């Protein structure tokens, strides 16, 4: 991998980690069960994407 590609992966990891953290915190604060479940699904999606990027390394 080139240094430019590694910078892209590092940036993508940061974004996915941020989205995972935000989704987790938000789902805990929501009182609407349906909305909270949806945000938990988003957390799972971002966790999966984070893991896929980590597997590239």
PDB file with SEQRES, HELIX, SHEET and CRYST1 records, atoms N, CA, C and O in Angstrom:
SEQRES   1 A   57  UNK UNK UNK UNK UNK UNK UNK UNK UNK UNK UNK UNK UNK          
SEQRES   2 A   57  UNK UNK UNK UNK UNK UNK UNK UNK UNK UNK UNK UNK UNK          
SEQRES   3 A   57  UNK UNK UNK UNK UNK UNK UNK UNK UNK UNK UNK UNK UNK          
SEQRES   4 A   57  UNK UNK UNK UNK UNK UNK UNK UNK UNK UNK UNK UNK UNK          
SEQRES   5 A   57  UNK UNK UNK UNK UNK                                          
HELIX    1 AA1 UNK A    3  UNK A   29  1                                  27    
HELIX    2 AA2 UNK A   33  UNK A   56  1                                  24    
CRYST1    1.000    1.000    1.000  90.00  90.00  90.00 P 1           1          
ATOM      1  N   UNK A   1       0.833  -1.177   0.000  1.00  0.00           N  
ATOM      2  CA  UNK A   1       0.000   0.000   0.000  1.00  0.00           C  
ATOM      3  C   UNK A   1       0.879   1.241   0.000  1.00  0.00           C  
ATOM      4  O   UNK A   1       1.903   1.304   0.681  1.00  0.00           O  
ATOM      5  N   UNK A   2       0.458   2.211  -0.770  1.00  0.00           N  
ATOM      6  CA  UNK A   2       1.212   3.461  -0.799  1.00  0.00           C  
ATOM      7  C   UNK A   2       0.885   4.282   0.446  1.00  0.00           C  
ATOM      8  O   UNK A   2      -0.072   3.997   1.166  1.00  0.00           O  
ATOM      9  N   UNK A   3       1.696   5.298   0.678  1.00  0.00           N  
ATOM     10  CA  UNK A   3       1.458   6.147   1.848  1.00  0.00           C  
ATOM     11  C   UNK A   3       0.130   6.898   1.710  1.00  0.00           C  
ATOM     12  O   UNK A   3      -0.548   7.150   2.706  1.00  0.00           O  
ATOM     13  N   UNK A   4      -0.238   7.251   0.489  1.00  0.00           N  
ATOM     14  CA  UNK A   4      -1.503   7.937   0.268  1.00  0.00           C  
ATOM     15  C   UNK A   4      -2.680   7.010   0.591  1.00  0.00           C  
ATOM     16  O   UNK A   4      -3.667   7.440   1.187  1.00  0.00           O  
ATOM     17  N   UNK A   5      -2.573   5.756   0.201  1.00  0.00           N  
ATOM     18  CA  UNK A   5      -3.623   4.781   0.511  1.00  0.00           C  
ATOM     19  C   UNK A   5      -3.724   4.546   2.009  1.00  0.00           C  
ATOM     20  O   UNK A   5      -4.827   4.419   2.542  1.00  0.00           O  
ATOM     21  N   UNK A   6      -2.598   4.488   2.689  1.00  0.00           N  
ATOM     22  CA  UNK A   6      -2.607   4.311   4.141  1.00  0.00           C  
ATOM     23  C   UNK A   6      -3.249   5.503   4.841  1.00  0.00           C  
ATOM     24  O   UNK A   6      -3.950   5.333   5.838  1.00  0.00           O  
ATOM     25  N   UNK A   7      -3.014   6.703   4.326  1.00  0.00           N  
ATOM     26  CA  UNK A   7      -3.656   7.888   4.892  1.00  0.00           C  
ATOM     27  C   UNK A   7      -5.169   7.820   4.708  1.00  0.00           C  
ATOM     28  O   UNK A   7      -5.926   8.216   5.595  1.00  0.00           O  
ATOM     29  N   UNK A   8      -5.607   7.319   3.556  1.00  0.00           N  
ATOM     30  CA  UNK A   8      -7.035   7.165   3.314  1.00  0.00           C  
ATOM     31  C   UNK A   8      -7.638   6.168   4.302  1.00  0.00           C  
ATOM     32  O   UNK A   8      -8.696   6.428   4.875  1.00  0.00           O  
ATOM     33  N   UNK A   9      -6.981   5.042   4.504  1.00  0.00           N  
ATOM     34  CA  UNK A   9      -7.482   4.027   5.430  1.00  0.00           C  
ATOM     35  C   UNK A   9      -7.512   4.579   6.851  1.00  0.00           C  
ATOM     36  O   UNK A   9      -8.470   4.346   7.587  1.00  0.00           O  
ATOM     37  N   UNK A  10      -6.474   5.305   7.239  1.00  0.00           N  
ATOM     38  CA  UNK A  10      -6.425   5.906   8.572  1.00  0.00           C  
ATOM     39  C   UNK A  10      -7.574   6.904   8.766  1.00  0.00           C  
ATOM     40  O   UNK A  10      -8.201   6.936   9.825  1.00  0.00           O  
ATOM     41  N   UNK A  11      -7.839   7.704   7.754  1.00  0.00           N  
ATOM     42  CA  UNK A  11      -8.937   8.667   7.803  1.00  0.00           C  
ATOM     43  C   UNK A  11     -10.281   7.943   7.900  1.00  0.00           C  
ATOM     44  O   UNK A  11     -11.146   8.329   8.686  1.00  0.00           O  
ATOM     45  N   UNK A  12     -10.447   6.907   7.107  1.00  0.00           N  
ATOM     46  CA  UNK A  12     -11.693   6.133   7.126  1.00  0.00           C  
ATOM     47  C   UNK A  12     -11.896   5.461   8.480  1.00  0.00           C  
ATOM     48  O   UNK A  12     -13.019   5.408   8.981  1.00  0.00           O  
ATOM     49  N   UNK A  13     -10.825   4.950   9.072  1.00  0.00           N  
ATOM     50  CA  UNK A  13     -10.916   4.344  10.408  1.00  0.00           C  
ATOM     51  C   UNK A  13     -11.389   5.362  11.435  1.00  0.00           C  
ATOM     52  O   UNK A  13     -12.232   5.061  12.280  1.00  0.00           O  
ATOM     53  N   UNK A  14     -10.846   6.556  11.356  1.00  0.00           N  
ATOM     54  CA  UNK A  14     -11.241   7.614  12.284  1.00  0.00           C  
ATOM     55  C   UNK A  14     -12.710   7.974  12.144  1.00  0.00           C  
ATOM     56  O   UNK A  14     -13.413   8.157  13.139  1.00  0.00           O  
ATOM     57  N   UNK A  15     -13.170   8.073  10.901  1.00  0.00           N  
ATOM     58  CA  UNK A  15     -14.571   8.408  10.663  1.00  0.00           C  
ATOM     59  C   UNK A  15     -15.502   7.305  11.166  1.00  0.00           C  
ATOM     60  O   UNK A  15     -16.520   7.586  11.799  1.00  0.00           O  
ATOM     61  N   UNK A  16     -15.153   6.069  10.886  1.00  0.00           N  
ATOM     62  CA  UNK A  16     -16.004   4.954  11.314  1.00  0.00           C  
ATOM     63  C   UNK A  16     -16.034   4.827  12.835  1.00  0.00           C  
ATOM     64  O   UNK A  16     -17.085   4.551  13.412  1.00  0.00           O  
ATOM     65  N   UNK A  17     -14.895   5.026  13.484  1.00  0.00           N  
ATOM     66  CA  UNK A  17     -14.841   4.977  14.944  1.00  0.00           C  
ATOM     67  C   UNK A  17     -15.700   6.086  15.540  1.00  0.00           C  
ATOM     68  O   UNK A  17     -16.416   5.864  16.516  1.00  0.00           O  
ATOM     69  N   UNK A  18     -15.628   7.289  14.951  1.00  0.00           N  
ATOM     70  CA  UNK A  18     -16.426   8.413  15.413  1.00  0.00           C  
ATOM     71  C   UNK A  18     -17.921   8.105  15.276  1.00  0.00           C  
ATOM     72  O   UNK A  18     -18.695   8.342  16.203  1.00  0.00           O  
ATOM     73  N   UNK A  19     -18.323   7.575  14.115  1.00  0.00           N  
ATOM     74  CA  UNK A  19     -19.731   7.257  13.887  1.00  0.00           C  
ATOM     75  C   UNK A  19     -20.205   6.137  14.812  1.00  0.00           C  
ATOM     76  O   UNK A  19     -21.338   6.167  15.292  1.00  0.00           O  
ATOM     77  N   UNK A  20     -19.352   5.159  15.060  1.00  0.00           N  
ATOM     78  CA  UNK A  20     -19.690   4.067  15.974  1.00  0.00           C  
ATOM     79  C   UNK A  20     -19.929   4.618  17.381  1.00  0.00           C  
ATOM     80  O   UNK A  20     -20.917   4.267  18.026  1.00  0.00           O  
ATOM     81  N   UNK A  21     -19.036   5.471  17.849  1.00  0.00           N  
ATOM     82  CA  UNK A  21     -19.147   6.056  19.180  1.00  0.00           C  
ATOM     83  C   UNK A  21     -20.389   6.928  19.299  1.00  0.00           C  
ATOM     84  O   UNK A  21     -21.123   6.840  20.284  1.00  0.00           O  
ATOM     85  N   UNK A  22     -20.624   7.771  18.295  1.00  0.00           N  
ATOM     86  CA  UNK A  22     -21.806   8.651  18.317  1.00  0.00           C  
ATOM     87  C   UNK A  22     -23.095   7.839  18.316  1.00  0.00           C  
ATOM     88  O   UNK A  22     -24.033   8.162  19.045  1.00  0.00           O  
ATOM     89  N   UNK A  23     -23.145   6.797  17.510  1.00  0.00           N  
ATOM     90  CA  UNK A  23     -24.344   5.951  17.441  1.00  0.00           C  
ATOM     91  C   UNK A  23     -24.606   5.273  18.778  1.00  0.00           C  
ATOM     92  O   UNK A  23     -25.748   5.199  19.230  1.00  0.00           O  
ATOM     93  N   UNK A  24     -23.561   4.785  19.399  1.00  0.00           N  
ATOM     94  CA  UNK A  24     -23.700   4.103  20.682  1.00  0.00           C  
ATOM     95  C   UNK A  24     -24.227   5.063  21.744  1.00  0.00           C  
ATOM     96  O   UNK A  24     -25.169   4.739  22.467  1.00  0.00           O  
ATOM     97  N   UNK A  25     -23.625   6.227  21.835  1.00  0.00           N  
ATOM     98  CA  UNK A  25     -24.042   7.207  22.844  1.00  0.00           C  
ATOM     99  C   UNK A  25     -25.465   7.702  22.586  1.00  0.00           C  
ATOM    100  O   UNK A  25     -26.246   7.880  23.521  1.00  0.00           O  
ATOM    101  N   UNK A  26     -25.793   7.921  21.328  1.00  0.00           N  
ATOM    102  CA  UNK A  26     -27.120   8.421  20.974  1.00  0.00           C  
ATOM    103  C   UNK A  26     -28.201   7.404  21.273  1.00  0.00           C  
ATOM    104  O   UNK A  26     -29.255   7.757  21.800  1.00  0.00           O  
ATOM    105  N   UNK A  27     -27.954   6.142  20.943  1.00  0.00           N  
ATOM    106  CA  UNK A  27     -28.976   5.114  21.176  1.00  0.00           C  
ATOM    107  C   UNK A  27     -29.310   4.973  22.661  1.00  0.00           C  
ATOM    108  O   UNK A  27     -30.442   4.646  23.015  1.00  0.00           O  
ATOM    109  N   UNK A  28     -28.337   5.217  23.518  1.00  0.00           N  
ATOM    110  CA  UNK A  28     -28.568   5.137  24.962  1.00  0.00           C  
ATOM    111  C   UNK A  28     -29.413   6.295  25.475  1.00  0.00           C  
ATOM    112  O   UNK A  28     -30.102   6.167  26.487  1.00  0.00           O  
ATOM    113  N   UNK A  29     -29.358   7.428  24.773  1.00  0.00           N  
ATOM    114  CA  UNK A  29     -30.061   8.621  25.233  1.00  0.00           C  
ATOM    115  C   UNK A  29     -31.486   8.725  24.701  1.00  0.00           C  
ATOM    116  O   UNK A  29     -32.282   9.510  25.214  1.00  0.00           O  
ATOM    117  N   UNK A  30     -31.809   7.949  23.689  1.00  0.00           N  
ATOM    118  CA  UNK A  30     -33.130   8.061  23.074  1.00  0.00           C  
ATOM    119  C   UNK A  30     -34.188   7.335  23.892  1.00  0.00           C  
ATOM    120  O   UNK A  30     -33.957   6.229  24.381  1.00  0.00           O  
ATOM    121  N   UNK A  31     -35.344   7.963  24.035  1.00  0.00           N  
ATOM    122  CA  UNK A  31     -36.445   7.322  24.757  1.00  0.00           C  
ATOM    123  C   UNK A  31     -37.382   6.579  23.804  1.00  0.00           C  
ATOM    124  O   UNK A  31     -38.103   5.674  24.224  1.00  0.00           O  
ATOM    125  N   UNK A  32     -37.374   6.955  22.532  1.00  0.00           N  
ATOM    126  CA  UNK A  32     -38.188   6.271  21.523  1.00  0.00           C  
ATOM    127  C   UNK A  32     -37.510   4.942  21.174  1.00  0.00           C  
ATOM    128  O   UNK A  32     -36.404   4.922  20.634  1.00  0.00           O  
ATOM    129  N   UNK A  33     -38.179   3.849  21.485  1.00  0.00           N  
ATOM    130  CA  UNK A  33     -37.588   2.517  21.325  1.00  0.00           C  
ATOM    131  C   UNK A  33     -37.276   2.219  19.861  1.00  0.00           C  
ATOM    132  O   UNK A  33     -36.214   1.684  19.546  1.00  0.00           O  
ATOM    133  N   UNK A  34     -38.188   2.560  18.984  1.00  0.00           N  
ATOM    134  CA  UNK A  34     -37.989   2.280  17.561  1.00  0.00           C  
ATOM    135  C   UNK A  34     -36.790   3.050  17.005  1.00  0.00           C  
ATOM    136  O   UNK A  34     -35.975   2.497  16.267  1.00  0.00           O  
ATOM    137  N   UNK A  35     -36.695   4.303  17.357  1.00  0.00           N  
ATOM    138  CA  UNK A  35     -35.573   5.128  16.911  1.00  0.00           C  
ATOM    139  C   UNK A  35     -34.259   4.643  17.527  1.00  0.00           C  
ATOM    140  O   UNK A  35     -33.225   4.615  16.860  1.00  0.00           O  
ATOM    141  N   UNK A  36     -34.308   4.265  18.792  1.00  0.00           N  
ATOM    142  CA  UNK A  36     -33.120   3.745  19.455  1.00  0.00           C  
ATOM    143  C   UNK A  36     -32.625   2.471  18.783  1.00  0.00           C  
ATOM    144  O   UNK A  36     -31.420   2.283  18.610  1.00  0.00           O  
ATOM    145  N   UNK A  37     -33.548   1.601  18.408  1.00  0.00           N  
ATOM    146  CA  UNK A  37     -33.171   0.357  17.707  1.00  0.00           C  
ATOM    147  C   UNK A  37     -32.542   0.650  16.355  1.00  0.00           C  
ATOM    148  O   UNK A  37     -31.583  -0.010  15.955  1.00  0.00           O  
ATOM    149  N   UNK A  38     -33.082   1.640  15.653  1.00  0.00           N  
ATOM    150  CA  UNK A  38     -32.508   2.011  14.362  1.00  0.00           C  
ATOM    151  C   UNK A  38     -31.077   2.517  14.531  1.00  0.00           C  
ATOM    152  O   UNK A  38     -30.193   2.151  13.757  1.00  0.00           O  
ATOM    153  N   UNK A  39     -30.851   3.352  15.534  1.00  0.00           N  
ATOM    154  CA  UNK A  39     -29.516   3.898  15.765  1.00  0.00           C  
ATOM    155  C   UNK A  39     -28.560   2.780  16.188  1.00  0.00           C  
ATOM    156  O   UNK A  39     -27.375   2.826  15.860  1.00  0.00           O  
ATOM    157  N   UNK A  40     -29.063   1.780  16.912  1.00  0.00           N  
ATOM    158  CA  UNK A  40     -28.223   0.623  17.262  1.00  0.00           C  
ATOM    159  C   UNK A  40     -27.826  -0.151  16.012  1.00  0.00           C  
ATOM    160  O   UNK A  40     -26.714  -0.672  15.933  1.00  0.00           O  
ATOM    161  N   UNK A  41     -28.732  -0.229  15.028  1.00  0.00           N  
ATOM    162  CA  UNK A  41     -28.392  -0.871  13.760  1.00  0.00           C  
ATOM    163  C   UNK A  41     -27.300  -0.091  13.039  1.00  0.00           C  
ATOM    164  O   UNK A  41     -26.408  -0.679  12.426  1.00  0.00           O  
ATOM    165  N   UNK A  42     -27.374   1.237  13.116  1.00  0.00           N  
ATOM    166  CA  UNK A  42     -26.315   2.064  12.530  1.00  0.00           C  
ATOM    167  C   UNK A  42     -24.977   1.808  13.220  1.00  0.00           C  
ATOM    168  O   UNK A  42     -23.929   1.762  12.577  1.00  0.00           O  
ATOM    169  N   UNK A  43     -25.035   1.644  14.535  1.00  0.00           N  
ATOM    170  CA  UNK A  43     -23.805   1.339  15.282  1.00  0.00           C  
ATOM    171  C   UNK A  43     -23.195   0.030  14.791  1.00  0.00           C  
ATOM    172  O   UNK A  43     -21.983  -0.068  14.603  1.00  0.00           O  
ATOM    173  N   UNK A  44     -24.040  -0.966  14.586  1.00  0.00           N  
ATOM    174  CA  UNK A  44     -23.569  -2.260  14.083  1.00  0.00           C  
ATOM    175  C   UNK A  44     -22.959  -2.114  12.693  1.00  0.00           C  
ATOM    176  O   UNK A  44     -21.922  -2.705  12.396  1.00  0.00           O  
ATOM    177  N   UNK A  45     -23.605  -1.331  11.856  1.00  0.00           N  
ATOM    178  CA  UNK A  45     -23.091  -1.101  10.501  1.00  0.00           C  
ATOM    179  C   UNK A  45     -21.709  -0.462  10.552  1.00  0.00           C  
ATOM    180  O   UNK A  45     -20.801  -0.874   9.830  1.00  0.00           O  
ATOM    181  N   UNK A  46     -21.552   0.542  11.403  1.00  0.00           N  
ATOM    182  CA  UNK A  46     -20.262   1.229  11.491  1.00  0.00           C  
ATOM    183  C   UNK A  46     -19.204   0.346  12.156  1.00  0.00           C  
ATOM    184  O   UNK A  46     -18.022   0.446  11.828  1.00  0.00           O  
ATOM    185  N   UNK A  47     -19.612  -0.501  13.068  1.00  0.00           N  
ATOM    186  CA  UNK A  47     -18.668  -1.459  13.657  1.00  0.00           C  
ATOM    187  C   UNK A  47     -18.165  -2.423  12.591  1.00  0.00           C  
ATOM    188  O   UNK A  47     -16.973  -2.729  12.536  1.00  0.00           O  
ATOM    189  N   UNK A  48     -19.070  -2.901  11.747  1.00  0.00           N  
ATOM    190  CA  UNK A  48     -18.677  -3.809  10.669  1.00  0.00           C  
ATOM    191  C   UNK A  48     -17.736  -3.124   9.682  1.00  0.00           C  
ATOM    192  O   UNK A  48     -16.751  -3.719   9.243  1.00  0.00           O  
ATOM    193  N   UNK A  49     -18.040  -1.871   9.333  1.00  0.00           N  
ATOM    194  CA  UNK A  49     -17.175  -1.138   8.412  1.00  0.00           C  
ATOM    195  C   UNK A  49     -15.789  -0.909   9.030  1.00  0.00           C  
ATOM    196  O   UNK A  49     -14.772  -1.023   8.345  1.00  0.00           O  
ATOM    197  N   UNK A  50     -15.757  -0.587  10.319  1.00  0.00           N  
ATOM    198  CA  UNK A  50     -14.489  -0.400  11.021  1.00  0.00           C  
ATOM    199  C   UNK A  50     -13.659  -1.680  10.962  1.00  0.00           C  
ATOM    200  O   UNK A  50     -12.459  -1.640  10.690  1.00  0.00           O  
ATOM    201  N   UNK A  51     -14.305  -2.804  11.218  1.00  0.00           N  
ATOM    202  CA  UNK A  51     -13.611  -4.087  11.173  1.00  0.00           C  
ATOM    203  C   UNK A  51     -13.101  -4.411   9.771  1.00  0.00           C  
ATOM    204  O   UNK A  51     -12.015  -4.972   9.624  1.00  0.00           O  
ATOM    205  N   UNK A  52     -13.864  -4.067   8.751  1.00  0.00           N  
ATOM    206  CA  UNK A  52     -13.418  -4.307   7.369  1.00  0.00           C  
ATOM    207  C   UNK A  52     -12.182  -3.477   7.052  1.00  0.00           C  
ATOM    208  O   UNK A  52     -11.240  -3.975   6.436  1.00  0.00           O  
ATOM    209  N   UNK A  53     -12.179  -2.214   7.470  1.00  0.00           N  
ATOM    210  CA  UNK A  53     -11.000  -1.381   7.244  1.00  0.00           C  
ATOM    211  C   UNK A  53      -9.793  -1.909   8.015  1.00  0.00           C  
ATOM    212  O   UNK A  53      -8.677  -1.904   7.495  1.00  0.00           O  
ATOM    213  N   UNK A  54     -10.009  -2.365   9.250  1.00  0.00           N  
ATOM    214  CA  UNK A  54      -8.906  -2.913  10.042  1.00  0.00           C  
ATOM    215  C   UNK A  54      -8.329  -4.171   9.389  1.00  0.00           C  
ATOM    216  O   UNK A  54      -7.126  -4.421   9.467  1.00  0.00           O  
ATOM    217  N   UNK A  55      -9.182  -4.951   8.754  1.00  0.00           N  
ATOM    218  CA  UNK A  55      -8.713  -6.158   8.083  1.00  0.00           C  
ATOM    219  C   UNK A  55      -7.865  -5.849   6.854  1.00  0.00           C  
ATOM    220  O   UNK A  55      -7.096  -6.701   6.409  1.00  0.00           O  
ATOM    221  N   UNK A  56      -7.993  -4.648   6.302  1.00  0.00           N  
ATOM    222  CA  UNK A  56      -7.140  -4.253   5.180  1.00  0.00           C  
ATOM    223  C   UNK A  56      -5.682  -4.140   5.617  1.00  0.00           C  
ATOM    224  O   UNK A  56      -4.763  -4.319   4.818  1.00  0.00           O  
ATOM    225  N   UNK A  57      -5.494  -3.844   6.885  1.00  0.00           N  
ATOM    226  CA  UNK A  57      -4.129  -3.662   7.385  1.00  0.00           C  
ATOM    227  C   UNK A  57      -3.542  -5.007   7.704  1.00  0.00           C  
ATOM    228  O   UNK A  57      -2.394  -5.092   8.142  1.00  0.00           O  
TER     229      UNK A  57                                                      
END                                                                             
